[in-house]
């Protein structure tokens, strides 16, 4: 995980953005497991560190713009996955409404 964070930190510097502790914390939540998460799920994990929902949305938008995450819209909700975990850039996402998980389907 540290190598990924260092790579993204360098990317931010190269693109002229500051890599703040808030951005690092949100990135760590996305990296902690390979699940697709929405902004509320991320906020639930970082709100105890005084990171507001607006900061989460702004950070996710920037991560999307910098091609760090992929945004997936399912039933009107945006979910995010780190692109390095997406071994196949062109794949389908299936949401199980029973267990609420999102599964990558290849081929």
C-alpha positions as CSV (number, residue, x, y, z in Angstrom):
1,X,0.0,0.0,0.0
2,X,2.8,2.4,0.8
3,X,4.2,2.1,-2.7
4,X,0.8,3.0,-4.2
5,X,0.5,6.0,-1.9
6,X,4.0,7.2,-2.8
7,X,3.2,6.8,-6.5
8,X,0.0,8.8,-6.2
9,X,1.7,11.4,-4.0
10,X,4.3,12.0,-6.8
11,X,1.4,12.1,-9.4
12,X,-0.2,14.9,-7.4
13,X,3.0,16.9,-7.2
14,X,3.6,16.4,-11.0
15,X,0.1,17.6,-11.8
16,X,0.4,20.6,-9.4
17,X,-1.9,19.5,-6.6
18,X,-1.3,19.2,-2.9
19,X,-1.5,15.7,-1.4
20,X,-3.1,16.6,1.9
21,X,-3.7,14.3,4.9
22,X,-7.4,14.3,4.0
23,X,-6.6,13.0,0.5
24,X,-4.2,10.4,1.9
25,X,-6.8,9.2,4.4
26,X,-9.5,8.8,1.7
27,X,-7.0,7.0,-0.5
28,X,-6.2,4.6,2.4
29,X,-9.9,3.8,2.7
30,X,-10.1,3.0,-1.0
31,X,-6.9,0.9,-0.8
32,X,-7.8,-1.1,2.4
33,X,-9.7,-3.6,0.5
34,X,-10.7,-4.1,-3.1
35,X,-14.4,-3.4,-2.6
36,X,-16.3,-0.8,-4.6
37,X,-17.3,2.0,-2.2
38,X,-19.6,5.0,-2.5
39,X,-19.0,8.5,-1.0
40,X,-21.2,7.8,2.0
41,X,-19.3,4.5,2.8
42,X,-16.0,6.3,2.5
43,X,-17.3,9.2,4.7
44,X,-18.5,6.8,7.4
45,X,-14.9,5.6,7.7
46,X,-13.2,9.0,7.8
47,X,-15.7,11.3,9.6
48,X,-14.2,10.6,13.0
49,X,-11.0,12.3,11.6
50,X,-13.0,15.5,10.9
51,X,-13.2,14.9,7.2
52,X,-16.5,16.2,5.8
53,X,-18.7,14.7,3.1
54,X,-17.9,17.6,0.8
55,X,-14.2,16.9,1.1
56,X,-14.9,13.3,0.2
57,X,-16.8,14.3,-2.9
58,X,-14.2,16.8,-4.0
59,X,-11.4,14.3,-3.4
60,X,-13.2,11.6,-5.4
61,X,-13.8,14.0,-8.2
62,X,-10.1,14.8,-8.3
63,X,-9.1,11.2,-8.1
64,X,-11.4,10.5,-11.0
65,X,-10.0,13.4,-13.0
66,X,-6.4,12.2,-12.4
67,X,-7.4,8.7,-13.4
68,X,-6.7,7.2,-10.0
69,X,-10.2,5.8,-9.5
70,X,-12.9,4.7,-11.8
71,X,-16.5,5.9,-11.1
72,X,-19.2,3.4,-11.6
73,X,-22.8,4.5,-11.6
74,X,-25.3,1.8,-10.4
75,X,-28.9,2.7,-9.9
76,X,-28.1,6.4,-9.5
77,X,-25.3,5.9,-6.9
78,X,-21.6,6.4,-7.8
79,X,-19.2,3.8,-6.6
80,X,-15.5,4.0,-6.9
81,X,-12.7,1.5,-7.5
82,X,-9.0,2.1,-7.6
83,X,-7.9,1.6,-11.2
84,X,-4.8,-0.5,-10.2
85,X,-7.2,-3.1,-8.8
86,X,-9.1,-3.2,-12.1
87,X,-6.9,-5.7,-14.0
88,X,-9.3,-5.5,-17.0
89,X,-10.2,-1.9,-17.8
90,X,-13.2,-3.0,-19.7
91,X,-15.4,-5.2,-17.5
92,X,-19.0,-5.3,-16.3
93,X,-20.2,-4.6,-12.8
94,X,-22.9,-6.6,-11.2
95,X,-24.7,-5.5,-8.1
96,X,-26.3,-8.1,-5.8
97,X,-29.2,-6.4,-4.2
98,X,-29.5,-9.2,-1.7
99,X,-26.0,-8.8,-0.1
100,X,-25.4,-5.3,-1.6
101,X,-22.0,-6.2,-3.0
102,X,-20.6,-5.2,-6.4
103,X,-18.8,-7.8,-8.4
104,X,-16.5,-7.4,-11.4
105,X,-17.5,-9.7,-14.3
106,X,-14.9,-10.3,-17.0
107,X,-15.7,-11.5,-20.5
